[in-house]
Amino acid sequence: MREVAEGTSVSPHQAGAGTESLLARVLSLSEHQQGAWTQASVLHYPGGSGIAGPYQGRDSVLALLRRLAELSDDTFVFEPGRLIAEDAAALIRAGRSRGSRAGRELNVATMQVLSLSEGEVREAWLFYADQACVDAFWSD
């Protein structure tokens, strides 16, 4: 483990440094869902780039979001789209990830899947329609 609103798009830096602001705007989570992230929560960032891997805990997830902003010169955004499912056990949302970095453009369909238990995020996964494109975008 690493230790470190529909229709709107906000980059990590635009969202502000506050924990709730980053979780709400970048991951598009409701106020209730923001509080559901704990130090036991795990976000699985997919792929083969240097940022891929599991991030355990709220602080590590926030560090990842700040790193994405830094690497993309503050252009990385998740644009939430269709809410596919939401209940006490899961949240599934489709959207798009966009950004610019060193002359490369990212524009890829994205799926967020959160596993919930007793009101807390247990695990979260991101899935990209074109993982090779995402890996190339984040690679040096």
C-alpha positions as CSV (number, residue, x, y, z in Angstrom):
1,M,0.0,0.0,0.0
2,R,1.2,3.5,-0.7
3,E,1.4,5.8,2.2
4,V,1.1,9.1,1.1
5,A,-22.0,17.5,-9.1
6,E,-22.9,16.2,-12.1
7,G,-22.0,18.3,-15.2
8,T,-19.2,20.2,-13.4
9,S,-15.5,19.7,-13.7
10,V,-13.0,20.9,-11.2
11,S,-9.2,20.3,-11.0
12,P,-7.6,19.3,-7.7
13,H,-6.0,22.8,-7.2
14,Q,-9.3,24.6,-8.1
15,A,-11.0,22.4,-5.5
16,G,-8.8,23.9,-2.8
17,A,-6.6,22.2,-0.3
18,G,-9.3,21.1,2.1
19,T,-10.0,17.4,2.4
20,E,-13.7,17.7,1.9
21,S,-13.3,20.1,-1.1
22,L,-11.0,17.7,-2.9
23,L,-13.1,14.6,-2.3
24,A,-16.3,16.4,-3.3
25,R,-15.1,18.1,-6.4
26,V,-12.5,15.8,-7.8
27,L,-14.1,12.5,-7.0
28,S,-17.6,14.0,-7.2
29,L,-18.7,12.7,-3.8
30,S,-21.6,14.0,-1.8
31,E,-21.1,15.5,1.7
32,H,-22.2,12.2,3.3
33,Q,-19.8,10.2,1.1
34,Q,-16.9,12.5,1.9
35,G,-17.1,11.6,5.5
36,A,-17.1,8.0,4.6
37,W,-13.4,8.0,3.7
38,T,-11.4,6.7,6.6
39,Q,-7.8,5.7,7.1
40,A,-8.9,2.1,6.4
41,S,-10.3,3.0,2.9
42,V,-8.4,1.9,-0.1
43,L,-8.4,3.5,-3.6
44,H,-7.0,1.3,-6.3
45,Y,-5.5,3.4,-9.1
46,P,-5.2,1.2,-12.2
47,G,-2.5,0.8,-14.8
48,G,1.2,0.5,-15.2
49,S,2.3,4.1,-14.7
50,G,4.3,5.3,-11.8
51,I,1.2,6.5,-10.0
52,A,-0.7,3.2,-10.3
53,G,-1.3,1.2,-7.2
54,P,-3.4,1.0,-4.0
55,Y,-3.6,4.1,-1.8
56,Q,-4.8,3.4,1.7
57,G,-6.4,6.0,3.8
58,R,-7.9,9.4,3.3
59,D,-4.5,11.2,3.5
60,S,-3.0,9.0,0.8
61,V,-6.0,9.5,-1.5
62,L,-5.6,13.3,-1.1
63,A,-1.9,13.1,-1.8
64,L,-2.7,11.2,-5.0
65,L,-5.1,13.9,-6.1
66,R,-2.6,16.6,-5.4
67,R,0.0,14.7,-7.4
68,L,-2.3,14.4,-10.3
69,A,-2.8,18.2,-10.3
70,E,1.0,18.7,-10.1
71,L,1.8,16.3,-12.9
72,S,-0.9,17.8,-15.2
73,D,-0.1,21.5,-14.5
74,D,-3.6,21.6,-12.8
75,T,-5.5,20.5,-15.9
76,F,-6.6,17.1,-14.8
77,V,-10.4,16.9,-14.2
78,F,-13.0,14.2,-13.6
79,E,-16.3,15.2,-15.3
80,P,-19.0,13.2,-13.6
81,G,-21.7,11.8,-15.8
82,R,-24.3,9.2,-15.2
83,L,-24.9,7.8,-11.7
84,I,-25.4,4.2,-12.4
85,A,-26.1,2.9,-8.9
86,E,-26.1,4.1,-5.4
87,D,-27.2,2.3,-2.3
88,A,-25.8,1.3,1.2
89,A,-23.4,-1.1,-0.4
90,A,-22.0,0.6,-3.5
91,L,-21.7,3.7,-5.6
92,I,-21.1,3.4,-9.4
93,R,-20.6,6.5,-11.5
94,A,-19.6,7.0,-15.2
95,G,-17.8,10.1,-16.4
96,R,-14.8,11.3,-18.3
97,S,-11.2,12.1,-17.2
98,R,-9.5,15.0,-19.1
99,G,-6.2,16.7,-18.9
100,S,-3.1,18.0,-20.6
101,R,0.5,17.1,-19.8
102,A,3.8,17.8,-21.7
103,G,2.0,18.0,-25.1
104,R,-0.2,14.9,-24.4
105,E,-4.0,15.1,-24.1
106,L,-6.2,12.8,-22.0
107,N,-9.9,12.4,-22.8
108,V,-11.1,9.0,-21.7
109,A,-14.3,7.5,-20.4
110,T,-14.0,6.6,-16.7
111,M,-15.9,4.5,-14.2
112,Q,-15.8,5.0,-10.4
113,V,-16.8,2.0,-8.2
114,L,-17.0,2.4,-4.4
115,S,-17.7,-0.5,-2.1
116,L,-19.4,0.7,1.1
117,S,-20.0,-0.9,4.5
118,E,-21.7,0.6,7.5
119,G,-21.5,4.0,5.9
120,E,-17.8,3.9,5.2
121,V,-15.8,3.5,1.9
122,R,-14.1,0.2,2.2
123,E,-12.5,0.1,-1.3
124,A,-12.7,2.2,-4.5
125,W,-11.7,1.4,-8.0
126,L,-11.2,3.6,-11.1
127,F,-11.6,2.0,-14.5
128,Y,-10.7,3.6,-17.8
129,A,-12.0,2.7,-21.3
130,D,-8.4,3.1,-22.7
131,Q,-5.9,2.2,-20.0
132,A,-3.0,2.4,-22.4
133,C,-3.8,6.0,-23.1
134,V,-4.0,6.8,-19.4
135,D,-0.7,5.0,-18.7
136,A,1.0,6.9,-21.5
137,F,-0.4,10.2,-20.2
138,W,1.0,9.7,-16.7
139,S,4.3,8.1,-17.8
140,D,7.5,10.2,-17.9
